[in-house]
Amino acid sequence: MRGSDLKLILARASSDDDVALSETHVWDLASLFSSSPSASQAFALTFTRRFGRTKSWRVAVKCLHLLHRLLRTLPSDHPFHSHLLRSHADAIISLNPCHFRCTSDELTIFVRSYAFFLDEALFCLQEITKDPSLPPPKTLAEKVKEVDQAVELVSQLQGMLDRVMECRPLGTAGRSSIVRSAMKHIIRDSFMWYATLWPRLMLVLDNLLQMPHRLCIAGLDIYKRAAEQAGRLDEHYDWCKRMSLCGLYEYPLVEKIPQIQVRALESLVENMWQLTDSSSSSSPVTFSSSPSTLTASESSSSKSVETVKNAVINVEWEKFEEDEKPLIQFGQERANWEDLLEASVDCSSTWAPLTFDEPQERSQNNEDSRLGKHKGNLQEYNPFLDHVHLHTI
């Protein structure tokens, strides 16, 4: 492979015109990297010279788009990725900070945002492509390690989603076919980030109250951030749909987290650790690495988290129940027993039964004297609940 071949392909792929990046150039470079491993090492230097020296926003966007497509096309174990990370560590290729500037402020902002996005994507792609087929944790120590890794990954993915939303083009930049072509791949990456984020977030939430204090607070922070980010991400996807970026069927359903759930979980975590500090100030909590089942407190914590996740609270209904007073008070003398008995004679017997316990101080003789000779099946009528019960005297 000659260096001129690599320069020629890169120059053609990032030509200064209004034609979007062609997939042909992406596959030409991919095949070149496969046939000549040294080409992967030379790419970083050639890319840096082309991207760093240009004053054209078209060339800059196409260079970034080409790098983006190579990252997504080549597998994560390809030497291209390792060479690129090494070049990034050696400062041969630098995307953040990006010093590109052109005559249009809107296009300058987009190029810099796109470069920042790719700078973080270099490392995030390595994390989400790791083999997830690991055995489930059997001990609490293994569970803590799993949740710790999930918290770190979720925080990183939330940062990537922020970078995606920062790439929204402004003004005339959004009408460029070159920018729109790049935006389609940026948006599709966000679908992957979100699909990876949500199961990890649920894993953290399910095990939150079993974790040490540091992980418990970190898990609560990413949950609060997810609740705030969901609204902005949903609005960003709506804008992308209006701009006809990607097909409507490709967009994921953004899960909304009500603020009442966030406050409930925050209060639960705060009260739990206050109780722990007050009850065992001289005995710090320790975690054993031996296999064990959940204790009663851990089971209760899991149920509490599940309640927070599925809670649907109707404030008006709760207020109604608190203020309401029953028409029939238990434990009091029922002065209008005969009226209730007469009113229930014509009622249907198919209504659901309801039994009222008689006051203990009322004797059987008093009951017989009150009812006289009315023996057999009698019906009690409750005008408040609209139910009838057959009562045998």
C-alpha positions as CSV (number, residue, x, y, z in Angstrom):
1,M,0.0,0.0,0.0
2,R,1.3,3.4,-0.9
3,G,0.6,6.5,1.1
4,S,-0.7,8.2,-2.0
5,D,-3.5,5.6,-2.2
6,L,-4.8,6.5,1.2
7,K,-4.5,10.2,0.5
8,L,-6.3,9.9,-2.8
9,I,-9.2,8.0,-1.3
10,L,-9.5,10.5,1.6
11,A,-9.4,13.4,-0.8
12,R,-12.1,12.0,-3.0
13,A,-14.3,11.1,0.0
14,S,-14.0,14.7,1.4
15,S,-14.3,16.7,-1.8
16,D,-15.4,20.3,-1.4
17,D,-18.8,20.0,-3.0
18,D,-22.4,19.6,-2.0
19,V,-22.5,15.8,-2.7
20,A,-22.9,13.7,0.5
21,L,-20.4,11.1,1.5
22,S,-20.5,8.1,-0.8
23,E,-20.5,4.6,0.8
24,T,-18.1,3.5,-1.9
25,H,-15.3,5.5,-0.3
26,V,-16.1,3.9,3.1
27,W,-15.8,0.4,1.7
28,D,-12.6,1.3,-0.3
29,L,-10.9,2.3,3.0
30,A,-12.3,-0.7,4.9
31,S,-10.9,-3.1,2.3
32,L,-7.6,-1.2,2.3
33,F,-7.3,-1.6,6.1
34,S,-8.0,-5.3,5.8
35,S,-5.4,-5.9,3.2
36,S,-2.7,-3.7,4.7
37,P,-2.6,-3.3,8.5
38,S,-0.1,-0.5,8.2
39,A,-2.8,1.6,6.5
40,S,-4.7,1.8,9.8
41,Q,-1.7,3.5,11.4
42,A,-1.2,5.9,8.5
43,F,-4.9,6.9,8.5
44,A,-4.7,8.9,11.7
45,L,-2.0,11.2,10.4
46,T,-3.5,11.6,7.0
47,F,-6.9,12.4,8.6
48,T,-5.5,15.0,11.0
49,R,-3.7,16.8,8.2
50,R,-6.9,16.9,6.0
51,F,-9.3,17.9,8.8
52,G,-7.0,20.2,10.7
53,R,-5.9,22.4,7.7
54,T,-9.2,22.9,5.9
55,K,-11.3,26.0,6.1
56,S,-14.2,24.5,4.2
57,W,-17.2,23.3,6.3
58,R,-18.0,20.8,3.6
59,V,-14.6,19.1,3.8
60,A,-14.7,19.2,7.6
61,V,-18.2,17.6,7.8
62,K,-17.2,14.9,5.2
63,C,-14.0,14.0,7.1
64,L,-15.9,13.6,10.3
65,H,-18.7,11.6,8.6
66,L,-16.1,9.3,7.0
67,L,-14.5,8.6,10.4
68,H,-17.9,8.0,11.9
69,R,-18.8,5.5,9.2
70,L,-15.5,3.7,9.6
71,L,-16.1,3.4,13.3
72,R,-19.5,1.8,12.7
73,T,-18.6,-0.3,9.8
74,L,-15.4,-2.0,11.1
75,P,-15.9,-4.5,14.0
76,S,-14.7,-3.5,17.4
77,D,-11.8,-6.0,17.4
78,H,-10.4,-4.6,14.1
79,P,-6.9,-3.2,14.4
80,F,-8.3,0.1,13.1
81,H,-9.9,0.8,16.5
82,S,-6.8,0.0,18.5
83,H,-4.6,2.1,16.2
84,L,-7.1,5.0,16.4
85,L,-7.2,4.9,20.2
86,R,-3.4,4.8,20.4
87,S,-3.2,7.8,18.0
88,H,-5.7,9.6,20.2
89,A,-3.7,8.9,23.3
90,D,-0.5,10.2,21.6
91,A,-2.4,13.4,20.5
92,I,-1.8,12.5,16.8
93,I,-5.6,12.8,16.2
94,S,-7.5,15.4,18.3
95,L,-11.2,16.1,18.0
96,N,-11.8,17.8,21.3
97,P,-11.1,20.7,21.5
98,C,-11.8,21.3,17.9
99,H,-10.5,24.6,16.5
100,F,-12.3,24.6,13.2
101,R,-13.8,27.9,12.1
102,C,-15.6,29.1,8.9
103,T,-17.6,32.1,7.9
104,S,-20.9,30.6,9.1
105,D,-21.3,30.4,12.9
106,E,-24.1,27.8,12.6
107,L,-21.9,25.5,10.5
108,T,-18.9,26.1,12.8
109,I,-21.0,25.0,15.8
110,F,-22.2,21.9,14.0
111,V,-18.6,20.8,13.0
112,R,-17.3,21.3,16.6
113,S,-20.3,19.5,18.1
114,Y,-19.9,16.6,15.7
115,A,-16.2,16.4,16.5
116,F,-16.9,16.3,20.2
117,F,-19.5,13.6,19.6
118,L,-16.9,11.4,17.8
119,D,-14.3,12.0,20.4
120,E,-16.4,10.4,23.1
121,A,-17.8,7.8,20.7
122,L,-14.3,6.4,20.3
123,F,-14.3,5.0,23.8
124,C,-18.1,4.4,24.3
125,L,-18.2,2.0,21.3
126,Q,-15.6,-0.2,23.0
127,E,-17.7,-0.5,26.1
128,I,-21.1,-1.4,24.5
129,T,-19.6,-3.9,22.1
130,K,-18.1,-6.1,24.9
131,D,-19.4,-9.6,25.2
132,P,-22.4,-9.5,27.6
133,S,-22.7,-13.3,27.9
134,L,-21.3,-13.5,31.4
135,P,-22.7,-15.8,34.1
136,P,-25.2,-14.2,36.5
137,P,-23.8,-13.0,39.8
138,K,-24.1,-15.5,42.6
139,T,-22.8,-13.5,45.6
140,L,-23.5,-10.0,46.9
141,A,-19.9,-9.0,46.0
142,E,-20.5,-10.0,42.4
143,K,-23.8,-8.2,42.3
144,V,-22.1,-5.0,43.6
145,K,-19.5,-5.3,40.9
146,E,-22.1,-5.7,38.2
147,V,-24.1,-2.7,39.4
148,D,-21.0,-0.6,39.7
149,Q,-20.2,-1.4,36.0
150,A,-23.8,-0.6,35.0
151,V,-23.7,2.7,36.8
152,E,-20.5,3.7,35.0
153,L,-21.8,2.6,31.6
154,V,-25.2,4.4,32.1
155,S,-23.4,7.6,33.0
156,Q,-21.3,7.3,29.9
157,L,-24.3,6.6,27.7
158,Q,-26.2,9.6,29.1
159,G,-23.2,11.7,28.2
160,M,-23.4,10.4,24.6
161,L,-27.1,11.2,24.4
162,D,-26.3,14.8,25.4
163,R,-23.7,14.9,22.7
164,V,-26.3,13.7,20.2
165,M,-28.7,16.5,21.1
166,E,-25.9,19.1,20.9
167,C,-25.4,18.1,17.3
168,R,-28.8,19.5,16.2
169,P,-28.0,21.8,13.3
170,L,-29.2,25.4,13.5
171,G,-30.5,27.7,10.8
172,T,-29.1,27.1,7.3
173,A,-26.9,24.2,8.5
174,G,-30.0,22.0,8.8
175,R,-30.9,22.5,5.1
176,S,-27.6,21.1,3.8
177,S,-27.7,17.6,2.3
178,I,-24.2,16.9,3.7
179,V,-25.3,17.8,7.2
180,R,-28.5,15.9,7.0
181,S,-26.7,12.8,5.8
182,A,-24.4,13.0,8.8
183,M,-27.3,13.6,11.1
184,K,-29.0,10.4,10.1
185,H,-26.1,8.3,11.3
186,I,-25.8,10.4,14.5
187,I,-29.5,9.8,15.3
188,R,-29.2,6.1,14.5
189,D,-26.3,5.9,17.0
190,S,-28.5,7.4,19.6
191,F,-31.0,4.6,19.1
192,M,-28.2,2.2,20.0
193,W,-27.1,4.2,23.0
194,Y,-30.7,4.4,24.4
195,A,-31.4,0.7,23.8
196,T,-28.2,-0.1,25.8
197,L,-28.9,2.4,28.5
198,W,-32.5,1.5,29.6
199,P,-31.9,-2.2,30.7
200,R,-28.8,-1.2,32.6
201,L,-30.7,1.6,34.4
202,M,-33.4,-0.9,35.4
203,L,-30.7,-3.2,36.7
204,V,-29.3,-0.4,38.9
205,L,-32.8,0.5,40.2
206,D,-33.7,-3.1,41.0
207,N,-30.6,-3.5,43.2
208,L,-30.2,0.0,44.4
209,L,-31.1,-0.4,48.1
210,Q,-28.8,-3.4,48.5
211,M,-25.8,-1.5,47.4
212,P,-23.2,0.4,49.5
213,H,-23.7,4.1,50.2
214,R,-21.5,5.2,47.3
215,L,-23.3,3.1,44.7
216,C,-26.7,4.0,46.2
217,I,-26.1,7.7,45.8
218,A,-24.5,7.2,42.3
219,G,-27.5,5.1,41.2
220,L,-29.9,7.7,42.4
221,D,-28.0,10.4,40.5
222,I,-28.2,8.6,37.2
223,Y,-31.9,7.9,37.8
224,K,-32.6,11.6,38.4
225,R,-30.6,12.5,35.3
226,A,-32.5,10.0,33.2
227,A,-35.8,11.6,34.3
228,E,-34.6,15.0,33.3
229,Q,-33.0,13.8,30.0
230,A,-36.0,11.8,28.8
231,G,-38.1,15.0,28.1
232,R,-35.3,16.6,26.1
233,L,-34.6,13.4,24.2
234,D,-38.2,13.0,23.3
235,E,-38.4,16.6,22.1
236,H,-35.2,16.1,20.0
237,Y,-36.7,12.9,18.4
238,D,-39.8,14.9,17.5
239,W,-37.7,17.5,15.8
240,C,-35.8,14.8,13.8
241,K,-39.1,13.3,12.7
242,R,-40.3,16.6,11.4
243,M,-37.1,16.9,9.5
244,S,-37.6,13.4,8.0
245,L,-34.4,12.1,9.5
246,C,-34.6,8.3,9.6
247,G,-37.8,6.3,9.3
248,L,-40.5,6.7,11.9
249,Y,-40.4,3.0,12.7
250,E,-36.8,3.4,13.7
251,Y,-37.4,5.7,16.7
252,P,-37.6,4.1,20.1
253,L,-40.2,4.9,22.6
254,V,-38.7,7.1,25.2
255,E,-39.6,6.0,28.7
256,K,-40.8,8.9,30.8
257,I,-40.0,8.9,34.6
258,P,-42.5,11.0,36.6
259,Q,-40.9,13.4,39.1
260,I,-43.1,12.0,41.8
261,Q,-41.2,8.7,41.5
262,V,-37.9,10.4,41.6
263,R,-38.8,12.3,44.8
264,A,-40.2,9.1,46.3
265,L,-37.0,7.2,45.6
266,E,-34.9,10.1,46.8
267,S,-36.8,10.2,50.1
268,L,-36.6,6.4,50.5
269,V,-32.8,6.4,50.1
270,E,-32.3,9.3,52.4
271,N,-34.5,7.8,55.1
272,M,-32.9,4.4,54.8
273,W,-29.4,5.8,55.3
274,Q,-30.5,8.0,58.2
275,L,-32.0,5.0,59.9
276,T,-28.8,3.0,59.3
277,D,-26.6,5.7,60.7
278,S,-28.7,6.2,63.8
279,S,-29.2,2.5,64.6
280,S,-25.7,1.2,63.9
281,S,-23.3,4.2,64.2
282,S,-20.8,2.0,65.9
283,S,-21.3,-1.0,63.5
284,P,-20.6,0.0,59.9
285,V,-22.4,-2.0,57.2
286,T,-20.2,-4.8,55.7
287,F,-20.9,-6.9,52.7
288,S,-20.0,-10.6,52.5
289,S,-18.7,-12.2,49.4
290,S,-20.1,-15.6,50.3
291,P,-23.3,-16.9,48.7
292,S,-26.3,-16.0,50.6
293,T,-30.0,-15.3,50.2
294,L,-31.6,-11.8,50.6
295,T,-32.3,-10.9,54.2
296,A,-35.7,-9.6,55.2
297,S,-34.6,-6.0,55.0
298,E,-33.2,-6.6,51.5
299,S,-36.4,-8.1,50.4
300,S,-38.3,-5.2,51.9
301,S,-36.0,-2.8,50.1
302,S,-36.6,-4.5,46.8
303,K,-40.4,-4.3,47.3
304,S,-40.0,-0.6,48.1
305,V,-38.1,0.1,44.9
306,E,-40.7,-1.9,42.9
307,T,-43.4,0.2,44.6
308,V,-41.6,3.4,43.5
309,K,-41.3,2.1,39.9
310,N,-45.0,1.1,39.6
311,A,-46.6,3.7,41.8
312,V,-49.6,5.6,40.5
313,I,-50.9,8.0,43.0
314,N,-54.2,9.8,42.8
315,V,-54.1,12.7,45.2
316,E,-57.7,13.7,44.9
317,W,-58.9,10.2,45.7
318,E,-56.7,10.0,48.8
319,K,-58.1,13.3,50.0
320,F,-61.7,12.1,49.5
321,E,-61.1,9.0,51.6
322,E,-59.5,10.9,54.4
323,D,-62.3,13.5,54.6
324,E,-65.2,11.0,54.2
325,K,-67.1,9.8,57.2
326,P,-69.2,6.6,56.9
327,L,-72.9,6.8,57.3
328,I,-73.0,3.8,59.6
329,Q,-70.6,3.9,62.6
330,F,-69.5,0.5,63.9
331,G,-69.9,0.0,67.6
332,Q,-72.8,2.4,68.0
333,E,-76.5,1.6,68.7
334,R,-78.6,1.5,65.5
335,A,-81.8,3.3,66.5
336,N,-83.5,2.9,63.0
337,W,-83.1,-0.9,62.7
338,E,-86.8,-1.4,61.9
339,D,-86.7,1.3,59.2
340,L,-83.7,-0.3,57.6
341,L,-85.4,-3.7,57.8
342,E,-88.6,-2.5,56.1
343,A,-86.7,-0.7,53.4
344,S,-84.8,-3.8,52.5
345,V,-87.9,-6.1,51.9
346,D,-88.3,-5.2,48.2
347,C,-84.6,-5.2,47.3
348,S,-83.1,-7.9,45.0
349,S,-81.3,-10.8,46.7
350,T,-78.6,-10.9,44.0
351,W,-76.6,-8.1,45.6
352,A,-73.2,-8.8,47.1
353,P,-73.4,-9.8,50.9
354,L,-72.1,-7.5,53.6
355,T,-72.1,-8.6,57.3
356,F,-72.4,-6.1,60.1
357,D,-71.3,-7.4,63.5
358,E,-73.8,-6.8,66.3
359,P,-72.6,-4.9,69.4
360,Q,-71.4,-7.4,72.0
361,E,-73.5,-5.7,74.8
362,R,-76.7,-6.5,73.0
363,S,-78.1,-9.8,74.3
364,Q,-80.1,-12.4,72.4
365,N,-83.2,-11.8,74.5
366,N,-83.3,-8.1,73.6
367,E,-82.9,-9.0,69.9
368,D,-85.8,-11.5,70.1
369,S,-88.1,-9.0,71.9
370,R,-87.3,-6.4,69.3
371,L,-88.0,-8.6,66.3
372,G,-90.9,-10.4,67.8
373,K,-92.0,-13.3,65.7
374,H,-90.1,-12.3,62.5
375,K,-88.1,-15.5,62.2
376,G,-86.2,-16.9,59.2
377,N,-84.2,-15.1,56.6
378,L,-84.1,-11.3,57.0
379,Q,-82.2,-8.8,54.8
380,E,-80.1,-5.9,56.2
381,Y,-80.0,-2.8,54.0
382,N,-77.1,-0.4,53.9
383,P,-78.1,2.8,52.0
384,F,-74.5,3.9,51.8
385,L,-73.0,0.9,50.2
386,D,-76.1,-0.4,48.3
387,H,-75.5,-4.0,49.4
388,V,-77.9,-6.5,51.0
389,H,-77.0,-9.5,53.2
390,L,-79.2,-12.4,54.2
391,H,-79.0,-12.7,58.0
392,T,-80.4,-15.7,59.9
393,I,-81.9,-15.0,63.2
